[in-house]
Amino acid sequence: MTYSIRRLTSADFDAYKAIRLEALENHPEAFVTSAEDFLANGDMAVVSALKQLVIFGAVLDDGSLAGIMAFAGNSGSKDRHKGYLVQVYVRPPMRGTGCARQLLDHVLDYAAGRVQQLHLGVWTENAPALTLYKRAGFEIYGTEPRYLFVNGRYVDEHLMVRFLDRDGSDSKAPEKEDIQ
């Protein structure tokens, strides 16, 4: 399957809503939001996500999405040096094809120069995701036990970070207007 990676816009509303719901339904252990909450929040939550997050999609020829990854930044004077990788999902047929890595590379490119470090949380049992993140330079700095309670059991989450300034020597935080 051929696809292109690009930032999603409001024109991608239907495709984004479909893949986000699929992700929440198929992998409830991977997301704080439940499929039920997502549906209950209605279309305004989808519109809000497309405006507030920087969402990259692997767009197939038919306009559907093979995968998504989003960047969330901070605007506070004390924490704008940090960004977050959120809403990570690649449809099963595209797993193992390099699609996830290409999406991740786009988020990393976007984050570079905007933040000094990129954080993420990942289910401790998600070995493919852990491998992807470690290969991309992320490191585990902690584990949150019982992060979520899903389908009658607790889910632990590894907290990971990648320092985009490499050695951490640049103490100047990004300017507020640099964060979108």
N, C-alpha and C positions, 0 to 999 in steps of 0.2 A: 504494500500500500504506500502510495506517495502522499506526502503531507508537507505543509509549510508551517513554520513557527512564526507567530505574530501576536502582538498585543490585542486583546479582545476589546471591543467597544460595545456600545448599546445596540449596535446592529447584530451582535452575536447573542442577544438575549435568549432566544429559544434554544440554541445549541448549548449555551452555557448552563441554562436551567436544567436541561436534560442530563448533561453529564454530571452536574453537581448532585442531582437527585440520585442518579445511578451510584455514584460514589458513596453517598450516605446510606443507601439501602444495602449495597453489597459489602461494605466495610465499616460497620458501625463502630468497631473498635478503634478506628483510625481518626475519628473526628469527634469534636466536642458536640457539634450540632447533630441532632437526630433527624432522620428523614421526616418524621412527624412534625417536629418543630419547624423544619425548613418549609414544609407545605403550609403549616399554620401561619407562618409569617407572611406568606403571599408574595406577589410579584414585586412589591416595593423592596423587599430584602434582596432580591436579585438585582434590581436597578441600583440599589445602594452599594452592593458588592462591586458591581461593574464600575461605579464611580469612585469608590473609596480605595479599592485595591488596584494594584497593577497586575492584571491577570494575563498570562501568556497561554496560548492554546496551540496545540498541534492540530491544524485544520486540514481535514481531508478534502479531496476534490469536490465532494458533494456538499461541503459546508458544515458537515458534522465535525465534532471534536474527538480526536483520538486520545487526548490528554490535556490536563491543565496544571498549572502551578502559578501561585500568586506571591507577590511581594507586598508586605505591609510595613510601613515606616512609622516612626514616632515623630511628633512635632514639638515635644517639650524641650526646653533648653538643656535639661540634664540627661535626656535619653535619646536624642535624635541621632546619635552615633550608632544606634542599633536598629537593625531591620529583622524581619521575620519571614521565613518561608512557610506559607500556609496553603491549604486547599490543594494538596498534591494528590493527583490521581491520573493513572494511565489505564485505559481500557485493556482487558485481558489479551485480545489479539495483538496488541502493540507492545506488550511487555517482552523484554529481552531483545528488542529491535534497535535500541539506542535512542528511542523517542524520549524516555525519561531524562537521559543525560543531556539531550539537546535542549529540552525545556529548562533543565537546571542551569545549563550554560547561559541561556538567555536571561534567567533571573539573576545569575551572578554578574553578568555583564551590566545589567540594569542597576544593580545594587552598588557596583564598584563606583567610587566617586561620590556616592550619595550617603553611604554608611561605612563604618569601619569594620563592622562585624555583622554576620548574618546568623540568626538563631533558628532552630527548628526543634520540634518535638516529634518523636517517632515511637510507635509501639515497639516494645522490647522484643517481640516475637517476629517482627517483620524483617527477616534476614535479607531479602533482596534490596529493600530500601536502605538498610544499614550499610550494606556493601556499596551501593551507589553513593551515599553520602560520604563514607570514609574515603572512597576513591577520589571524590571531589574535594577532599581536604578538610572535611568536618571532623570534629573530635567530640567525643562524649565527655561532658563535664559534670554530669549528675544523672540520677535516675529518680523519678518521682513514683513512689509506690502508690498503688491504688489510685492512679490518675483518674480513671473513669470506672464506672460500674455498668457493664454492658452484658445483656443477656444472662444475667444471674452470676456474673463473675467479675472480679476486679481486673483491670488492665493497667499494667505499669508502662511508663513512658521514659525513654532516654531523652535527655536534653543535650542538644549538640550545638556547636558553634564553629563557624569558620571566620577567622580574622582576615579581612580583605586587605588590611594594610600590612599583612605578612608578619612583620616583626613587632608590631604594636608601638613603634617608636614615634609615630605621628600623633601628637597629643591634641592637635587642633581638630575640633569637632566640625562636621559639615554645617554649612550655613542653613538656616531655617528654610530659605527659599529654594534650596537644592533638593528638598524632600517633597515628593509628590504623593 
